[in-house]
Amino acid sequence: MKKVVILGLAICFAPALAQANLIPEMLSQYEAEGGSNFDAAAGKKMWSQEFASEDGDMRSCATCHNSDVRTAGKHKKTGKVIAAMAPSVPFVALEEGDEPRYTDVKKIEKWFKRNCKWTYGRECTVQEKGDFLMFLKDQ
């Protein structure tokens, strides 16, 4: 019976553990690429900082993802619901094929590239990515 309970708990908590374990790996990668002293406060500040887009609208990460990263957001342009960014929030698939956040390096990089370009008009630096992950990992 104990084995069944332990196995059940392991299955239930495996996604959360996978999420928590990839962020430190990414931070190490960003350090190897030249980032250092990642700062959650800097990530939080940049999360809410607004930038002018090409069409003159002001944008920030919070525009679509909300200032409270523990809540779902909504894409400004498409209206699509966006799952909460905080690793502490239990994963809920909003569409078929959705996977828990922070479990795939390629997807993390894909979304940083796409969202940084849309929000800031450029790709984020490794320092900024590290600062964002430091901010998000504690939420």
N, C-alpha and C positions, 0 to 999 in steps of 0.2 A: 504494500500500500504506500509506503514512504517513497518508493521509486516512482510510482505513478504521480504522486503529488509533486515531487521534485521535477519530474519531466514536464508536467503541466505548467509549473511555474517558469521553467526554462523557456518553454514555447511562448508563454504569454509575454515574458520580458525580453525575449531575444531582439525584437525590432527596436526597442528602446535602447538596449545595449549597443546595437549596431550603430544607431544614430549617434550616441554619445562618443563612440570610439573613433569615428572618422574625422571629427573636427580636430582633435589633437594631431592626427596624421596630416591633415591639410595645413595646420599651423606650422608643423615641422617642414613641410614642403615649401611653404612660403618663406620661412627663414632661410632655407637652402638657396632660394632664389633672390635673396637680398633683403627681405623684410626683417624687422627686429622690434623688440619691445612692443608687441601688439597691445593696443589699448582699447578696452571696452568703452570708455568714455568717448574716445575719438570716433569709434564705430557708431555709437548712439547719436553723437552730434551730426555726423554725416548722414545717418539714416533720416533725420528730420530736416536737414538743410535743403532748401529749395534752389533749383537751378532753372534758368530760362531755356525752354526747348526751342527748336527751329521755328515753330509756329507761334512763339511768344508766350505760350502757357508756362506756368511755373510747375515744376515737378520735383518730387523727392521720393525716396523709397516708400515713405509713409503714405504717399498719394494712393498707391495701390495696395500696399501691405498693411496699412494702419500704423499708427504710432505705437500701439500696444501689439507687439508681435505675437502675443498669445491668442489673438483673435483672428478670424478669417478676414481677408481683404477682398477687394473687388477691383479688377483692372479698369483703369480710367477710360481707356479707349474702347475695349470690347465688352465691358460689363461682366466678364467671366469671374466667378468666385475663385479666390485664391486661398488655399489652405494656410493656416497659421504657420508662421516661420519658426516659432520657438520650439526647440527640441523637447521641452518639457510637456508639450501638448500632445496627447495621444494621437497617433496618425489615423486619419479618416480619409479614405479614397473618395475624391469628388467626381472622378471620371474613371472609366475602365482603363486599367493600365497604370494608374497612379501608383507611385512607390513612396515609401517613407523618405523624408528629407535627409540629406547628409549621409547617404549610404552609397553613393556612386560618384567617384571623383569626376568622371566625364560630365555628368549632369551638373555638378556644382560649378564646374568651369563654364559650361554652356550657359547656365543661367546668370552667372556673374557677367559674362561677356555681353549677353543680350540685354540684361537689365541695366548695366552700367552705361552702355551705349545709348539706350533709350532715355535714361534719366539724366546722365551727365554729359552726353554727347561724345563720350570717349570710353575706352576700356578702363577699368579700375586697375590701380597698381597693386603689386603683391602686398604692400603695406596696408592699403585700404581694405583689401580682401581679408587680411589677417585681423584688422581692427573690427570689421563687420562680424567675423566669426567669433571673436572674443566677446563682442556685445551679445550676439545671438545665443551663444552656448550657455550663458547664465540665465536666460529667460525661461 
